[in-house]
Amino acid sequence: MSASGTAATGQVEHMLRQVTPGRYDAYEALLRALATPATGQIWMLLWHGQAGSPDAQYGSMEVDGHGYAPCVTSAQELSASGWNRSYEVVDGLEVARALYPDHYGLWLNPHAPGGGVGIPWLDLRRIATGLDRQPAGPLRLSEPAIEIPQFYALLAQNAHRTPAIRSLRRAWVQPALGSPYLVIGLDVYDTSPAAVDSVRAMMQQSLGAVPDGLPVSTVAMSDDYDPVVMWMRATARPFYDREAHAAAPAPAQAPAAGYGYPPPAPGRY
């Protein structure tokens, strides 16, 4: 193995040794090492085929009902594992891109004392798409408790003037690391460039009503892999729904607050 390969292996294994329950900072450092081609090499265990062959297939294991592909972090760990089939040495970034769409995670050194460390598919998605673009889990998700009716009313009004918008939802997100923030879920009819620009303009026109210091993010409700989207689909009722609004009888007097969104429920903030 080259000197650079030895350094790469050492970085992953060093970060892996730091991971203990509750040490989310150490876990994030491990994810960053895996996400960096210069440091993220791992030895994937092949159940079928040879490295580089069309029929090559990663091994598989199940933990608490979730699927993982096992790997080791060095040639030394490969020897210690007793694995007697083929393997391939690849970048963690490449593996993450291959596994997460099938909801498969990655398990590092399952032979090690204590059973090694598992990386769920949601964190592989973060590696594949950019760690800084997705919040660090596990996430605490709730209905927003912070009172900002002017923002919600203005956003609903602007959404009503934006034909691409079908509905809007909201969530309060507390990541494992970093500050909590408000997320607006955008459900759209149209994803053409013109429609995307209109939705972006709608958000910009509405953000002036957000109190100073309150971070606001958006997610596309069409994203089948985003944990915030999955939570909102299952839990959060739209606070603006174009079709429900169109079907509702005209009120005798328009509510002062906007489009009839529910009052914020108690939650964390």
Buried (B, 14 or more C-beta within 10 A) or exposed (E): EEEEEEEBBBBBBBBBEEBEEEEBEBBBBBBBBBBBEEBBBBBBBBEEBEEEEEEBEBBEBEEEEEBBBBBBBBBEBBEEBEBEEBBBBBBBBBBBBBBBEEBBBBBBBBBBEEEBBBBBBBBBBBBBBEBEEBBBBBBEBBBBEEEBBBBBBBBBBBBBEBEBBBBBBBBBBBBBEEEBBBBBBBBBEBEEEEBBEBBEEBBEBBEEBBEEEBEBEBBBBEBEBBBBBBBBBEEBEBBBBBEEBEEEEEEEEEEEEBBBBEEBEEBEB
